Amino acid sequence: MTRTNRNILVTGATQGIGYSIAKILAEKNNVFICGRNELKLRENAAKLGCKGFFAGDLTQNGTVDLLYREVIDTLGGIDVLINNAGQYVYSRIEATKDDDLKRLVNLNSVVPFKLIRAFVPGMKEKKFGRIINIGSISGVVGEGNASLYSMTKASLMGLTKALALELAEFNITVNTINPGWVDTNLIDNDNLKSEFSEQEILDMIPQRRFVHPDEIGKMCEYLVSDSAKGITGQGLNICAGLTLG
Ligand SMILES: NC(=O)c1ccc[n+]([C@@H]2O[C@H](COP(=O)([O-])OP(=O)(O)OC[C@H]3O[C@@H](n4cnc5c(N)ncnc54)[C@H](OP(=O)(O)O)[C@@H]3O)[C@@H](O)[C@H]2O)c1
């Protein structure tokens, strides 16, 4: 198996989609992972053969800078940034708490912006970069009773289109993958669950199935490859048909 040896940072790789992305990309590349749970990160890094990991809450002041330093010290720089860490909140707008508002805007929108801002100078120097944000179809078509989440995910599309224009001449592509319902722990927490049962959700999905996290990992693998160099500024919906209505 030929290694492509790209230096890649994947945020939110303790479990779920981020874990799948790291697993698939670590087969041929130098992957650095981060999240909050140090024990899981240590286990995942050993199991997947990652080059390093960083444990910290990205919404806390200074954590993005600490992560940046760790990545630079370990890999020297990165070719690929995958902004995957994110949280979900299911609540009517009038019931949405200020704490949730602050945390989601920070983690889902501000942190990706700050990480891109930190790593773009290195990519510009190399004249190569791939930036992939993990959005959501909630940010594409909207999700009732999840306006905060939808707002933060929609912001990634604006960021993606603007940056794709700004960075095109440096051979840096910027894209957002918008998953539909993916089989992960994201919505298993009782406080985050919607009013729909699993069967009701499946009935809404044209393919009558949840997306598997590896489908997102495989799309990242493609976007990182040379074959995808012409794809930039795009939102790629992997949603088993959910956006079709
Ligand atoms: N699952 C879906 O149906 C779905 C659909 C559309 C989009 N998405 C998006 O896909 C991404 C991954 O979702 P998932 O389903 O894999 O979620 P998940 O299983 O809950 O995993 C979330 C990851 O983000 C990390 N994370 C959460 N808060 C963090 C913080 N404050 N600082 C640092 N890391 C933090 C978690 O680390 P710890 O475990 O260490 O806390 C974990 O690794 C998210 O952006 C989500 O919005 C998911």
The ligand as an SDF file (V2000), in Angstrom:
LIG
                    3D

 48 52  0  0  0  0  0  0  0  0999 V2000
  -24.0900   12.1670   13.9800 N   0  0  0  0  0  0  0  0  0  0  0  0
  -24.8280   12.8210   13.0950 C   0  0  0  0  0  0  0  0  0  0  0  0
  -25.9530   12.4130   12.7520 O   0  0  0  0  0  0  0  0  0  0  0  0
  -24.2790   14.0810   12.4620 C   0  0  0  0  0  0  0  0  0  0  0  0
  -25.0160   14.6130   11.4080 C   0  0  0  0  0  0  0  0  0  0  0  0
  -24.5480   15.7760   10.7920 C   0  0  0  0  0  0  0  0  0  0  0  0
  -23.3800   16.3610   11.2160 C   0  0  0  0  0  0  0  0  0  0  0  0
  -22.6890   15.8110   12.2490 N   0  0  0  0  0  0  0  0  0  0  0  0
  -21.4710   16.5200   12.6610 C   0  0  0  0  0  0  0  0  0  0  0  0
  -20.3670   15.6390   12.6010 O   0  0  0  0  0  0  0  0  0  0  0  0
  -19.4020   15.9900   13.5880 C   0  0  0  0  0  0  0  0  0  0  0  0
  -19.0760   14.7820   14.4370 C   0  0  0  0  0  0  0  0  0  0  0  0
  -20.2810   14.2980   14.9970 O   0  0  0  0  0  0  0  0  0  0  0  0
  -20.4040   12.8680   15.7090 P   0  0  0  0  0  0  0  0  0  0  0  0
  -21.7670   12.3980   15.4190 O   0  0  0  0  0  0  0  0  0  0  0  0
  -19.2390   12.0310   15.3900 O   0  0  0  0  0  0  0  0  0  0  0  0
  -20.3680   13.3520   17.2330 O   0  0  0  0  0  0  0  0  0  0  0  0
  -19.8410   12.6390   18.5580 P   0  0  0  0  0  0  0  0  0  0  0  0
  -19.8880   11.1550   18.4080 O   0  0  0  0  0  0  0  0  0  0  0  0
  -20.5760   13.2690   19.6800 O   0  0  0  0  0  0  0  0  0  0  0  0
  -18.3060   13.1050   18.6090 O   0  0  0  0  0  0  0  0  0  0  0  0
  -17.9950   14.4680   18.7510 C   0  0  0  0  0  0  0  0  0  0  0  0
  -16.4910   14.6460   18.8080 C   0  0  0  0  0  0  0  0  0  0  0  0
  -16.2200   16.0410   19.0440 O   0  0  0  0  0  0  0  0  0  0  0  0
  -15.4180   16.1670   20.2130 C   0  0  0  0  0  0  0  0  0  0  0  0
  -15.7980   17.3540   20.9710 N   0  0  0  0  0  0  0  0  0  0  0  0
  -17.0380   17.6980   21.3850 C   0  0  0  0  0  0  0  0  0  0  0  0
  -16.9900   18.8440   22.0920 N   0  0  0  0  0  0  0  0  0  0  0  0
  -15.6810   19.2260   22.1100 C   0  0  0  0  0  0  0  0  0  0  0  0
  -14.9910   20.3270   22.6790 C   0  0  0  0  0  0  0  0  0  0  0  0
  -15.6210   21.2670   23.3820 N   0  0  0  0  0  0  0  0  0  0  0  0
  -13.6490   20.4100   22.5140 N   0  0  0  0  0  0  0  0  0  0  0  0
  -12.9970   19.4530   21.8170 C   0  0  0  0  0  0  0  0  0  0  0  0
  -13.5930   18.3960   21.2500 N   0  0  0  0  0  0  0  0  0  0  0  0
  -14.9240   18.2820   21.4060 C   0  0  0  0  0  0  0  0  0  0  0  0
  -15.6990   14.9180   21.0340 C   0  0  0  0  0  0  0  0  0  0  0  0
  -14.6120   14.6680   21.9060 O   0  0  0  0  0  0  0  0  0  0  0  0
  -14.8340   14.0080   23.3960 P   0  0  0  0  0  0  0  0  0  0  0  0
  -15.4570   12.6460   23.1450 O   0  0  0  0  0  0  0  0  0  0  0  0
  -13.4610   13.9010   23.9330 O   0  0  0  0  0  0  0  0  0  0  0  0
  -15.7400   14.9270   24.1090 O   0  0  0  0  0  0  0  0  0  0  0  0
  -15.8510   13.8660   19.9420 C   0  0  0  0  0  0  0  0  0  0  0  0
  -14.5840   13.4030   19.5460 O   0  0  0  0  0  0  0  0  0  0  0  0
  -20.0200   17.1470   14.3930 C   0  0  0  0  0  0  0  0  0  0  0  0
  -19.5210   18.3710   13.9190 O   0  0  0  0  0  0  0  0  0  0  0  0
  -21.4970   17.0080   14.0890 C   0  0  0  0  0  0  0  0  0  0  0  0
  -22.1800   18.2330   14.2140 O   0  0  0  0  0  0  0  0  0  0  0  0
  -23.1020   14.6730   12.8750 C   0  0  0  0  0  0  0  0  0  0  0  0
  1  2  1  0
  2  3  2  0
  2  4  1  0
  4  5  1  0
  4 48  2  0
  5  6  2  0
  6  7  1  0
  7  8  2  0
  8  9  1  0
  8 48  1  0
  9 10  1  0
  9 46  1  0
 10 11  1  0
 11 12  1  0
 11 44  1  0
 12 13  1  0
 13 14  1  0
 14 15  2  0
 14 16  1  0
 14 17  1  0
 17 18  1  0
 18 19  2  0
 18 20  1  0
 18 21  1  0
 21 22  1  0
 22 23  1  0
 23 24  1  0
 23 42  1  0
 24 25  1  0
 25 26  1  0
 25 36  1  0
 26 27  1  0
 26 35  1  0
 27 28  2  0
 28 29  1  0
 29 30  1  0
 29 35  2  0
 30 31  1  0
 30 32  2  0
 32 33  1  0
 33 34  2  0
 34 35  1  0
 36 37  1  0
 36 42  1  0
 37 38  1  0
 38 39  2  0
 38 40  1  0
 38 41  1  0
 42 43  1  0
 44 45  1  0
 44 46  1  0
 46 47  1  0
M  CHG  2   8   1  16  -1
M  END
$$$$
